[in-house]
């Protein structure tokens, strides 16, 4: 549930969350990020690799959380799928 709560915080994007762009990346993966042709990033997150899906979110360009998520996964291009490192 910790990652689901983090996803909820990113989706709401309060002003105090802006410093997360310089976030810490933990080892491993909490899911995947897929960028569609229009730049939308779809996050499929899990609590651990063997757990069921904890949450799915689509973040579009212009969303206040977009830049932080894109930075956290290390940048993406349309059609690319990447692992999402945990926030620490």
C-alpha positions, 0 to 999 in steps of 0.5 A: 500500500505504500506505493499506492499512497505515493502514486496517489500523492503524485496524481494530486501533485501538491505544491510541496511535492515539487522537490521530488524531481531530485528524488532518490531511486532505490534498487529494484523495481515497483512496476513499469512505465509505458509511454504512448505515442502522445506522450502519456505515461501509464504506470503499472505499480506493485508493492513487490515483484510477486504482489498483485497490481497495486495501481495503474495511473495514466499521467498526461503531458501538462499534468503537474506530476509529469516531469517528476515521473519522467525524471524518476524513470530516467526519461522516455520516448514514445513506445518505450517501456521502462522499469520504475525504481522505488522512491526512497 
